[in-house]
Amino acid sequence: MLFISSHVTIPDSEIDIHAVRSQGAGGQNVNKVSTAIHLRFDIHTSSLPQVYKDTLLKLRDHRISADGVVTIKAQQYRTQERNREDALDRLRMLIQRAGIPRKKRKATAPTRSSQDQRIERKKRQGRLKALRRTLE
């Protein structure tokens, strides 16, 4: 059971975890032992509240496919158990981030004085450039 918040949990049956061999250098340990973890989590078929599902599907995250499947590969640590915990922590953080409501943006306009200052700076820069021109 993966606890997201006090009232949101994900059963272990909805999280697909496979142990695979790690990539990169590491010698005999990497070549023999399957310590890396591939975690897959299908958003559409999960028991998450609809608010979480909608927010997760809208996220522009490379770990979420177009089909709505979260794929996480953890291979940072030497043991399978630590990589499993790391993958589950990253999934938890991704879902918790989706649960935080986004603030609405307030439309603002530049003040009259800031517009005047900008125009004055442009005029000053134009006068400075005019002094650099050669006289005919």
C-alpha positions as CSV (number, residue, x, y, z in Angstrom):
1,M,0.0,0.0,0.0
2,L,1.5,3.3,-1.1
3,F,0.3,6.2,1.1
4,I,0.0,9.5,-0.8
5,S,-1.9,11.6,1.8
6,S,-4.0,10.9,4.9
7,H,-7.0,10.0,2.7
8,V,-5.4,8.8,-0.6
9,T,-3.7,5.5,-1.0
10,I,-2.7,3.2,-3.9
11,P,-3.0,-0.6,-3.5
12,D,0.1,-2.6,-4.4
13,S,-1.9,-4.5,-7.1
14,E,-2.1,-1.3,-9.2
15,I,1.7,-0.8,-9.2
16,D,3.6,-3.0,-11.6
17,I,7.3,-3.5,-10.5
18,H,9.9,-5.5,-12.4
19,A,13.6,-6.0,-11.5
20,V,16.0,-5.6,-14.5
21,R,19.7,-5.3,-14.9
22,S,21.2,-1.9,-14.5
23,Q,22.9,0.0,-17.3
24,G,26.4,1.4,-17.4
25,A,29.7,0.5,-15.6
26,G,29.7,-1.6,-12.5
27,G,31.5,-4.8,-13.5
28,Q,30.4,-8.2,-12.2
29,N,27.6,-6.9,-10.0
30,V,25.8,-5.1,-12.8
31,N,26.3,-8.0,-15.3
32,K,24.9,-10.7,-12.9
33,V,22.3,-9.1,-10.6
34,S,19.0,-7.5,-11.5
35,T,19.1,-4.5,-9.2
36,A,17.4,-1.8,-11.3
37,I,13.6,-1.4,-10.9
38,H,11.1,-0.6,-13.7
39,L,7.9,0.7,-12.1
40,R,4.7,1.1,-14.2
41,F,1.5,2.8,-13.0
42,D,-1.6,3.1,-15.2
43,I,-3.4,6.4,-14.3
44,H,-6.7,5.5,-16.1
45,T,-7.3,2.2,-14.3
46,S,-6.1,3.3,-10.9
47,S,-8.2,4.0,-7.8
48,L,-7.0,7.6,-7.5
49,P,-9.6,10.3,-7.1
50,Q,-10.6,11.9,-10.5
51,V,-9.0,15.2,-9.5
52,Y,-5.6,13.5,-9.2
53,K,-6.1,11.6,-12.5
54,D,-7.0,14.8,-14.4
55,T,-4.0,16.7,-13.0
56,L,-1.6,13.9,-13.7
57,L,-2.7,13.5,-17.3
58,K,-2.3,17.3,-17.9
59,L,1.3,17.3,-16.5
60,R,4.0,17.7,-19.1
61,D,6.3,15.1,-17.6
62,H,8.5,12.8,-19.7
63,R,7.7,9.9,-17.3
64,I,4.0,9.9,-18.3
65,S,3.2,8.4,-21.7
66,A,0.4,9.5,-24.0
67,D,-1.6,6.4,-22.9
68,G,-1.5,7.7,-19.3
69,V,1.1,5.2,-18.0
70,V,3.7,6.5,-15.5
71,T,7.1,4.7,-16.1
72,I,9.9,5.2,-13.6
73,K,13.3,3.5,-13.8
74,A,15.4,3.4,-10.6
75,Q,19.0,2.2,-10.8
76,Q,20.8,4.7,-8.6
77,Y,21.5,2.3,-5.7
78,R,23.4,-1.1,-5.5
79,T,20.5,-3.0,-4.0
80,Q,17.2,-3.9,-5.5
81,E,15.3,-2.9,-2.3
82,R,16.8,0.6,-2.2
83,N,15.9,1.1,-5.9
84,R,12.4,-0.2,-5.2
85,E,12.0,2.3,-2.4
86,D,13.4,5.1,-4.6
87,A,11.0,4.3,-7.4
88,L,8.0,4.3,-5.0
89,D,9.1,7.6,-3.5
90,R,9.4,9.2,-6.9
91,L,5.9,8.0,-7.8
92,R,4.6,9.3,-4.5
93,M,6.2,12.7,-5.0
94,L,4.8,12.9,-8.6
95,I,1.2,12.2,-7.4
96,Q,1.6,14.5,-4.4
97,R,2.7,17.3,-6.7
98,A,-0.5,16.7,-8.8
99,G,-2.6,17.0,-5.6
100,I,-1.4,20.6,-4.9
101,P,-4.0,23.0,-6.4
102,R,-2.5,25.6,-8.7
103,K,-3.0,29.3,-8.0
104,K,-5.0,31.2,-10.6
105,R,-3.0,33.8,-12.4
106,K,-4.0,37.4,-11.9
107,A,-3.8,39.5,-15.1
108,T,-1.7,42.6,-14.5
109,A,-0.9,45.6,-16.7
110,P,2.1,47.9,-16.6
111,T,1.6,51.1,-14.7
112,R,1.6,54.5,-16.5
113,S,4.8,55.5,-14.8
114,S,6.6,52.3,-15.7
115,Q,5.5,52.8,-19.4
116,D,6.8,56.4,-19.2
117,Q,10.1,55.3,-17.8
118,R,10.5,52.7,-20.5
119,I,9.9,55.3,-23.3
120,E,12.3,57.7,-21.6
121,R,15.0,55.1,-21.5
122,K,14.4,54.3,-25.2
123,K,14.7,58.0,-26.1
124,R,17.9,58.4,-24.1
125,Q,19.4,55.4,-25.8
126,G,18.4,56.7,-29.2
127,R,20.1,60.1,-28.4
128,L,23.2,58.3,-27.3
129,K,23.3,56.4,-30.6
130,A,22.7,59.5,-32.6
131,L,25.9,61.0,-31.1
132,R,27.9,58.1,-32.5
133,R,26.9,58.8,-36.1
134,T,29.4,60.5,-38.4
135,L,28.5,64.1,-39.4
136,E,28.0,64.8,-43.1
